[in-house]
Amino acid sequence: MNFQNAKHQTQQSAQKDHSHVFDFALPSYPPSKPKRMMITFLHDKLKGLLLLLLAIVGVSFIFFGNWTPQGGRDPASQTLGKVGGRSINLNEFVAAQRQALLEVTLQSGRIPSVDQNEFLNFQTWIRLLQIQAADQAKIDAQPNQLIAAIKKNPLFQKDRAYDPEIFQRFNANFLAPQGFSGERFNQAVLDSVRTDTLLRALASTAFVPPEEAEKKLQQLFGSVHAQVVRWDPSKTTPPEPKSEDLESFYKANAAEFAIPPRRTVELVEFFAAGSSEEQRAKAGEAAFAFTSQFFNLPEGKARPSFPAQAAGAKLKIQTHGPFTPSESPFPGETDPKLTAAAFALTPDEPVSDYLPSKNGFLVLHLREELPGRNRPLSEVSSEIRTRWQEQARYQMTAQSAQLFTQKANAAMAQGQKWEELVKAAGLASSILPVFTPADEKPLTFPDADRIRSAVTLIEAGRVSSPLRTQKDFLAVYLGQRDPAPSATSASTLPKIAAQLLNQRRGQIIRDWLSGQATLPENQLPPEVLSQLRGSL
């Protein structure tokens, strides 16, 4: 790739603030389109790049090799959504996803893990929305902005200063193996600078009135005088369920009364002789050699006997089970992936791949499978009745608590006293020790954390909504809030104001994203819209 002409054009400005040469590339856009200045590869590095070498291959296959045809159509022709009125097909989305992977890595210093494909898909659509909006707003980036973005990235710094050697390792260990060209890298940095400019402009409209910060300060650091009332569900008598009540409850919760599937497996373990990577690798090689003989068998050849092969290799067989999918049946092992691997075994494929364990690697063999089954209503009628009444008891208690707090707040607003309302309702109110919600000092009364949070959300002379605890419901009455100490106000108020401002900025951006995603010209997949709504 020849960037000499571009280099000559920008050499003077680049030399002003850099001790080594940065090259620039000018993309060959038609004259009718704006030209974007891009930085070419900075032949430099990555700091530690911790997880890169381990994750590169897996990330490539997971994110860029998991697309399958649907409905007999060429997957590349499928339209996945629209952004700015333009349809996004599979090939375009995969290309955008690769750019999103690079951008996430640059921003966070971490490669999304194998089980974060949903996260990467979400980030890709959000990124497409942001880039489209930046294009529409005619936001561009200058060469000095791109250079500054790279130099300021902590991923490429040593002792808080840009280090070219680190970037070169990043190039060699991540960019080159992933097939990211200089132009792709430049585009990712360019888009990041442009979208950051857009988001900063949106967030700049955020404003927090001084009285809001002062109010939050008092809620957190003013000492409170509070009382608690409780409702015990065990003292509520539920009605007798009708047959149709039990049947309806059973249909809605049939899976909870089912007998789960169970498995019994045999396993052999390959122990690593020590904790070094070399010793673990040797154990992995032995485990791979053992498990390979059960796979890719020639046609007509029977699968070898697992016990016989284990005996031949002088491996001790352990048997575990029967166990359910929710259990951890292997002593000393807590990784749920081992249980999941056991339930992935079938009579046709009874041997697992070699699986990482605490001490090395395991190979599992299916010895017996017991399928799960749904129990009929007649078999679980007594359990259904107990569960129905328990649920009814909690619902009735919650309704009583909710009714009391609503009436109490209305009555206190009219001048009635808290103590009189509690007595009239036949409740008992417990006076709590005076405490400061934001004080890190442990509180000794029951449900302290729930109460600590509740008093920050109500005004003096009000009672909170009912809160469910492990065994009952409670509501907190705030009788008085003392002013925060002046020394605390002086030191903490600026921090609270800054925190509220950051929250307001984040909310503005989230609201904007939600609005963009629902515009007619933007059609995002339902799961992305659902995730976006869930983040608000």
C-alpha positions in Angstrom: 0.0 0.0 0.0 1.6 3.3 -1.1 0.8 6.3 1.1 3.8 8.4 0.1 1.8 11.2 -1.5 -0.5 11.5 1.5 2.5 11.5 3.7 4.1 14.4 1.9 0.9 16.4 2.2 0.6 16.1 5.9 4.2 15.7 7.0 4.6 19.3 8.4 1.5 19.1 10.6 2.4 15.6 11.8 5.9 16.6 12.8 4.7 19.3 15.1 3.7 16.9 17.9 5.1 13.5 17.1 8.6 12.1 17.4 8.0 9.4 14.8 6.4 9.5 11.4 2.7 9.0 11.0 1.4 8.3 7.5 -2.0 9.4 6.2 -4.2 7.8 3.5 -6.7 9.7 1.4 -9.5 7.4 0.2 -10.3 7.8 -3.5 -13.9 9.0 -3.2 -15.6 10.5 -6.3 -15.3 14.3 -6.5 -19.0 14.6 -5.5 -18.3 13.0 -2.1 -16.4 14.5 0.8 -12.9 13.2 1.3 -12.1 11.8 4.7 -8.6 11.9 6.0 -7.4 8.6 7.5 -4.4 7.5 9.3 -2.5 4.7 7.8 -1.1 1.9 9.9 1.2 3.2 12.7 3.5 0.1 12.7 3.3 0.0 16.4 1.9 -2.0 19.4 -0.2 -3.3 22.1 0.4 -3.2 25.8 0.3 -6.8 27.1 -2.7 -7.6 24.9 -3.6 -10.0 27.6 -6.3 -12.1 26.0 -5.5 -11.5 22.3 -3.4 -14.6 21.5 -5.9 -16.9 23.1 -9.0 -15.4 21.7 -8.2 -14.5 18.1 -9.1 -17.8 16.4 -12.2 -18.4 18.6 -13.5 -14.8 18.0 -13.1 -15.2 14.3 -15.1 -18.4 14.1 -17.8 -17.3 16.6 -18.5 -13.9 15.2 -17.8 -14.4 11.5 -18.5 -18.0 10.8 -21.8 -18.7 12.5 -24.3 -17.6 9.9 -26.5 -20.3 8.4 -29.0 -20.1 5.6 -32.7 -19.8 6.5 -35.6 -20.8 4.4 -33.5 -22.1 1.6 -32.2 -18.6 0.6 -28.7 -17.4 0.1 -27.9 -15.9 3.6 -25.9 -13.2 2.0 -29.0 -11.8 0.3 -31.1 -11.7 3.4 -32.1 -8.3 4.7 -31.4 -8.0 8.4 -32.6 -4.5 8.9 -32.5 -0.9 7.7 -30.5 2.1 8.8 -31.2 5.5 7.2 -33.6 3.8 4.7 -30.8 1.6 3.4 -31.2 -2.2 3.7 -28.5 -4.0 5.5 -27.8 -7.5 4.1 -25.8 -10.2 5.8 -22.5 -9.5 4.1 -22.8 -5.8 5.0 -23.7 -6.6 8.6 -20.8 -9.0 9.0 -18.4 -6.3 7.7 -20.0 -3.8 10.1 -19.7 -6.4 12.9 -15.9 -6.8 12.2 -15.5 -3.0 12.5 -17.6 -3.0 15.7 -15.3 -5.7 17.1 -12.3 -3.6 16.4 -13.9 -0.5 17.9 -15.0 -2.3 21.1 -11.5 -3.7 21.4 -9.9 -0.3 21.0 -12.3 1.4 23.5 -12.3 -1.3 26.2 -9.0 -3.0 25.8 -10.8 -6.4 25.7 -12.0 -8.6 22.9 -15.6 -9.6 23.3 -15.6 -13.2 24.5 -17.1 -16.2 22.7 -20.4 -16.0 24.6 -20.8 -12.3 23.8 -22.1 -12.6 20.3 -25.5 -11.0 21.3 -23.6 -8.1 22.8 -21.5 -7.6 19.7 -24.7 -7.7 17.4 -26.3 -5.0 19.6 -23.2 -2.8 19.5 -23.0 -3.2 15.7 -26.5 -1.9 15.2 -26.0 1.0 17.7 -22.8 1.8 15.9 -24.5 1.8 12.5 -27.2 4.2 13.9 -24.5 6.6 15.3 -22.5 6.6 12.1 -25.6 7.3 10.0 -26.4 10.2 12.3 -22.9 11.6 12.1 -23.0 11.4 8.3 -26.4 13.2 8.3 -24.9 15.9 10.6 -21.9 16.2 8.3 -19.5 15.5 11.1 -16.0 14.7 9.9 -12.6 14.2 11.6 -9.3 15.9 10.9 -5.9 14.1 10.9 -4.8 15.6 14.1 -7.9 14.3 15.8 -7.2 10.8 14.6 -3.6 10.9 15.8 -4.7 12.3 19.2 -7.3 9.5 19.6 -4.7 6.9 19.1 -2.1 8.5 21.3 -4.6 9.0 24.1 -5.8 5.4 24.0 -4.6 3.7 27.2 -4.2 0.5 25.2 -1.3 2.0 23.4 0.3 3.8 26.4 3.1 3.0 28.8 3.5 5.1 31.9 0.7 7.3 30.5 2.6 8.1 27.3 2.1 6.7 23.8 4.5 3.9 23.1 4.9 2.9 19.4 6.3 -0.6 20.3 3.0 -1.5 22.0 1.0 -0.5 18.9 3.3 -2.7 16.8 2.5 -5.7 19.0 -1.2 -4.9 18.6 -0.7 -4.8 14.9 1.2 -8.2 14.9 -1.0 -10.0 17.4 -4.4 -8.8 16.6 -4.8 -6.6 13.5 -2.8 -8.7 11.1 -4.1 -12.1 12.1 -7.7 -10.8 11.9 -7.1 -9.4 8.4 -7.6 -5.7 9.5 -6.0 -3.5 6.8 -4.6 -0.1 7.5 -7.7 1.4 5.8 -10.0 -0.7 8.1 -8.2 0.4 11.2 -8.3 4.1 10.0 -12.0 3.8 9.4 -12.6 2.4 12.8 -10.7 5.2 14.5 -12.3 7.8 12.2 -15.8 6.5 13.0 -15.1 6.5 16.7 -13.9 10.1 16.6 -16.9 11.2 14.6 -19.5 9.4 16.7 -17.8 10.6 19.9 -18.1 14.1 18.6 -21.8 13.5 17.9 -22.5 12.1 21.3 -20.6 14.8 23.1 -22.7 17.4 21.2 -25.9 15.7 22.3 -24.7 15.3 25.9 -23.6 19.0 26.1 -27.3 19.9 26.5 -27.4 18.2 29.9 -28.1 20.5 32.9 -28.6 19.9 36.6 -30.2 22.7 38.7 -28.2 23.5 41.8 -31.2 22.6 44.0 -31.3 19.1 42.6 -27.8 18.4 43.7 -28.5 19.9 47.1 -31.5 17.7 47.5 -29.6 14.6 46.6 -26.8 15.6 49.1 -29.4 15.9 51.9 -31.0 12.6 51.0 -27.7 10.8 51.2 -25.9 12.6 54.1 -28.6 14.0 56.3 -29.2 11.8 59.4 -32.6 10.2 59.4 -35.1 9.4 62.1 -37.2 6.5 60.8 -39.7 3.8 61.8 -40.6 0.5 60.2 -43.9 -1.4 60.0 -44.1 -5.0 58.9 -46.6 -7.5 57.5 -46.1 -11.2 58.1 -47.7 -13.3 55.3 -47.8 -16.4 57.7 -50.5 -14.5 59.6 -52.8 -14.2 56.6 -55.3 -17.0 55.9 -55.7 -17.7 52.2 -58.9 -19.0 50.7 -59.5 -22.5 49.6 -58.7 -22.9 45.9 -61.3 -24.0 43.4 -60.5 -26.9 41.1 -60.2 -24.4 38.2 -57.7 -22.3 40.2 -55.5 -25.4 40.7 -55.8 -26.4 37.0 -54.9 -22.9 35.9 -52.0 -22.7 38.3 -50.7 -26.1 37.1 -50.9 -25.1 33.4 -48.9 -21.9 34.1 -46.2 -23.7 36.1 -46.2 -27.2 34.8 -42.4 -27.1 34.2 -41.8 -26.4 37.8 -43.5 -29.7 38.8 -41.8 -31.8 36.1 -39.2 -34.4 36.9 -36.1 -33.1 35.2 -33.9 -35.3 33.0 -31.0 -37.0 34.7 -27.7 -38.3 33.5 -25.1 -40.8 34.8 -21.7 -40.3 33.3 -18.2 -41.9 33.5 -15.2 -39.8 33.3 -11.4 -40.0 33.1 -9.2 -37.1 34.1 -5.9 -36.0 32.7 -3.9 -34.2 35.4 -1.5 -31.3 34.6 1.8 -32.1 36.4 2.0 -28.5 37.6 0.6 -25.0 37.1 2.6 -23.9 34.1 1.1 -23.5 30.7 3.6 -26.0 29.3 2.5 -28.7 31.7 -1.2 -27.9 31.1 -0.6 -28.1 27.4 0.9 -31.6 27.7 -2.1 -32.8 29.7 -4.3 -31.3 26.9 -2.4 -33.2 24.2 -2.9 -36.5 26.1 -6.6 -35.8 26.6 -6.9 -34.9 22.9 -5.2 -38.1 21.8 -7.5 -40.2 24.0 -10.8 -38.6 22.9 -9.8 -38.5 19.2 -10.2 -42.2 18.9 -14.0 -41.9 19.5 -14.5 -39.4 16.7 -14.3 -39.4 12.9 -14.6 -43.2 12.7 -14.4 -44.8 9.2 -17.7 -46.0 7.9 -18.5 -49.4 9.2 -16.1 -49.3 12.1 -17.7 -49.6 15.6 -16.9 -47.0 18.2 -14.3 -48.4 20.7 -15.4 -49.2 24.3 -14.8 -46.3 26.6 -14.0 -48.6 29.6 -11.7 -50.7 27.5 -9.8 -47.7 26.1 -9.5 -46.1 29.6 -8.2 -49.4 31.0 -5.7 -49.6 28.1 -4.5 -46.1 28.8 -4.3 -46.9 32.6 -6.8 -44.2 33.4 -9.1 -44.5 36.4 -12.8 -44.3 35.6 -15.0 -42.2 37.9 -18.8 -42.5 37.8 -21.1 -39.7 38.8 -24.9 -39.5 38.8 -27.7 -39.6 38.3 -27.8 -35.8 38.4 -30.0 -33.0 36.9 -29.0 -30.0 34.7 -29.1 -27.7 37.7 -26.6 -29.7 39.7 -22.8 -29.7 39.9 -22.0 -33.4 40.2 -18.3 -33.4 39.8 -16.4 -32.9 43.1 -14.2 -29.8 43.1 -15.7 -28.6 39.9 -18.1 -25.7 39.8 -18.1 -24.8 36.0 -21.7 -25.3 34.8 -20.3 -26.0 31.3 -19.2 -29.4 32.5 -22.8 -30.3 33.4 -24.0 -28.8 30.1 -21.5 -31.0 28.3 -22.8 -34.1 30.1 -26.4 -33.3 28.9 -25.2 -32.8 25.4 -24.1 -36.4 25.2 -26.4 -38.9 23.3 -26.3 -42.6 22.7 -25.1 -41.9 19.2 -22.4 -39.5 20.5 -21.6 -40.7 24.0 -18.1 -39.3 24.4 -17.3 -35.7 25.0 -14.5 -33.6 23.7 -11.7 -33.0 26.3 -13.0 -30.4 28.7 -10.9 -28.0 30.9 -11.1 -28.8 34.6 -9.6 -27.5 37.8 -6.7 -29.9 37.7 -6.3 -30.5 33.9 -8.9 -31.9 31.5 -11.9 -34.3 31.7 -13.4 -36.6 29.1 -17.0 -37.7 29.8 -18.8 -40.8 28.7 -22.6 -41.2 28.8 -23.5 -44.3 30.9 -27.2 -43.8 31.4 -29.8 -41.2 30.5 -33.1 -40.8 32.2 -35.5 -38.5 30.3 -37.5 -35.9 32.1 -41.3 -36.0 32.2 -44.2 -33.7 33.1 -46.2 -35.1 36.1 -50.0 -34.9 35.6 -52.1 -32.7 37.8 -53.4 -35.7 39.7 -49.9 -36.6 40.8 -49.0 -33.2 42.1 -52.3 -31.9 43.3 -51.2 -31.5 46.9 -48.1 -29.6 45.9 -50.1 -27.4 43.6 -52.6 -26.6 46.4 -49.7 -25.7 48.8 -48.0 -23.4 46.2 -51.3 -21.8 45.2 -52.1 -20.9 48.8 -48.6 -19.7 49.5 -48.8 -17.4 46.5 -52.3 -16.2 47.5 -51.1 -15.5 51.0 -48.2 -13.3 49.7 -50.5 -11.5 47.2 -53.1 -10.7 50.0 -50.4 -9.5 52.3 -48.9 -7.3 49.6 -52.3 -5.8 48.8 -52.9 -5.0 52.5 -49.5 -3.3 52.8 -50.0 -1.3 49.6 -53.4 -0.2 50.7 -52.1 1.0 54.1 -49.2 3.0 52.7 -51.4 4.7 50.1 -54.0 5.7 52.7 -51.4 6.7 55.2 -49.6 9.1 52.9 -52.9 10.7 51.9 -53.9 11.0 55.5 -50.6 12.5 56.7 -50.8 15.1 53.8 -54.1 16.1 55.5 -52.4 16.5 58.9 -53.0 13.1 60.6 -50.3 11.7 62.8 -48.3 8.6 61.8 -48.7 7.0 65.2 -52.5 7.3 65.1 -52.6 5.7 61.6 -50.5 2.8 62.7 -52.6 2.1 65.8 -55.9 2.3 63.8 -54.6 -0.3 61.3 -53.6 -2.7 64.1 -49.9 -2.5 63.2 -46.8 -2.1 65.3 -44.1 0.5 64.4 -40.5 -0.1 65.3 -38.3 3.0 65.9 -34.9 2.6 64.2 -31.6 4.0 65.5 -30.7 7.4 63.9 -28.4 6.8 60.9 -27.0 8.4 57.8 -27.9 6.6 54.5 -24.5 7.2 52.8 -22.5 6.3 55.9 -20.5 3.1 55.2 -20.8 2.1 58.8 -22.6 -1.2 59.1 -26.2 -1.0 60.4 -27.3 -3.7 62.8 -31.0 -3.8 62.4 -32.7 -6.3 60.0 -33.0 -5.5 56.3 -30.7 -2.5 56.8 -29.7 -2.2 53.2 -33.3 -2.1 51.9 -34.2 0.5 54.5 -31.1 2.5 53.9 -32.0 2.8 50.2 -35.7 3.4 50.9 -35.2 6.5 53.1 -33.2 8.3 50.3 -36.3 8.1 48.0 -39.0 9.7 50.3 -39.5 13.0 52.0 -40.0 13.5 55.7 -43.5 12.8 56.9 -44.0 10.1 54.2 -44.0 6.3 54.2 -42.4 4.2 51.5 -44.1 1.7 49.2 -44.0 -1.8 50.7 -40.8 -3.7 50.3 -40.7 -7.5 50.2 -38.0 -9.2 52.2 -37.1 -12.9 52.5 -39.9 -13.5 55.0 -42.3 -10.5 55.1 -43.2 -7.1 53.8 -42.0 -3.8 55.3 -42.6 -0.1 54.8 -40.3 2.7 56.1 -41.7 5.9 57.6 -39.3 8.9 57.6 -40.1 11.1 60.6 -37.3 13.6 60.2 -34.2 14.3 58.1 -31.5 16.4 59.7 -29.4 18.8 57.6 -26.1 17.4 56.3 -23.0 18.7 58.1 -21.5 21.8 56.5 -18.1 20.2 56.1 -19.7 17.3 54.2 -21.7 19.7 52.0 -18.5 21.6 51.1 -16.5 18.6 50.1 -19.3 16.4 48.6 -21.7 18.7 46.8 -19.4 19.2 43.8 -19.0 15.5 43.4 -22.7 14.8 43.6 -23.4 17.6 41.0 -20.8 16.0 38.7 -22.3 12.6 39.1 -25.8 13.8 38.4 -24.6 15.6 35.3 -23.0 12.5 34.0 -26.2 10.5 34.6 -28.2 13.2 32.8 -25.8 13.0 29.9 -26.1 9.2 29.7 -29.9 9.5 29.8 -29.9 12.0 27.0 -27.8 9.7 24.8 -30.0 6.7 25.7 -33.2 8.6 24.9 -31.7 9.8 21.6 -30.7 6.2 20.6 -34.2 5.0 21.5 -35.7 7.7 19.3 -33.4 7.0 16.4 -34.0 3.3 16.5 -37.8 3.8 16.2 -37.7 6.2 13.2 -39.5 4.9 10.1 -36.2 4.8 8.1 -34.5 2.7 10.7 -35.7 -0.9 11.1 -33.7 -2.9 13.7 -34.2 -6.5 14.6 -36.8 -7.0 17.4 -34.2 -8.4 19.9 -32.1 -5.2 19.4 -35.0 -2.9 20.1 -35.9 -5.0 23.1 -32.3 -4.7 24.5 -32.3 -1.0 23.8 -35.6 -0.5 25.7 -34.2 -2.6 28.6 -31.2 -0.3 28.9 -33.3 2.8 29.4 
